Amino acid sequence: MAERTDPVIHARALHRRFGDFVAVGEVDLSVARGEVFGLLGANGAGKTTTIRMLCGTLAPTSGEVDVAGVDMVRHARRARGHIGYVSQRFALYGDLTVIENLRLQAGLYGLRGARARARLDWALQHLELRAQQHAWAAQLPLGYQRRLAIAAALLHEPDALFLDEPTSGIDPLARQQFWELVYALAEGGIGVLVTTHYMDEALFCDRLALMDGGRIVLEGAPQDLLARPLDTPMVELRTPQCAECSGWLSHFEGVREVLPHAGGLRLRLHAGYAVADLIEKAGSEAAARGIRVDAIHPVQPMLEDVFIAALESTPVPQ
């Protein structure tokens, strides 16, 4: 990644209230140049409200936001010139071609003459849209619509790029290509903030923040989060009879949750329950039921396990 200096996005004690409802409460967040920062959380966790405040489309009730050193609260219009934003839904004009959409956006950003032509050429080349430049935007595959939206957001060379659920609904190959593009942008020094609900994509980020109830409850690099010790141990059971096992295991002593995973079952145990005891007793029970067990052993937690444990240990805001 590009060398990181001061944060390109920096929020301090960000707070937003709608009447008596606190949508976002006391959020601190920073994204460095060249960093891919993932913001995760369920619907209603506060992600969209947070992004709207960071982009300057919603004023915070209190708190501070700087983008590229510009105060977003006091000087929102100037600060917005430093950001690009791509929404989950395609927001460009379907009845215009790719190049017509890009020319329109270039004009809205105030790009003219040689500068506009250079940026349009850059967008077509780097977003691999040249072959589609005369296609109607509405007829593009979803993956190419996302590329067009990103191209439009980058025409004015922003310092920060916000991507809201950018790979939702697109095929696995397009998702892979998208993340390769994100890495290339970060290498060029842009700070990228992305929201996603795909756990495998969260692992692609340099740092992650998990939101719940309008607050950040967990933050760190993926490898550091995965190394966190959990109170709830994990056990994997491999069997060709997963469906038959799920029922009795969900009520088995020591088992808190049964999770299907990759043709097997992952068992999340109650805090403090001895893994060796569970393995012995579950193995014996399976044998008594005539169920073949190919393997049963402790496993390292996945990112989703870490997040669930964090949510369960977080006090409910009053």
Helices and strands as residue ranges (DSSP letters): E 7-18, E 21-32, E 36-40, H 47-55, E 62-67, E 70-71, H 76-80, E 83-86, H 98-108, H 113-126, G 130-132, G 137-139, H 142-154, E 160-164, H 172-187, E 191-195, H 199-202, E 207-212, E 215-220, H 222-226, E 234-238, H 242-249, E 255-261, E 264-269, H 275-288, E 295-298, H 303-312
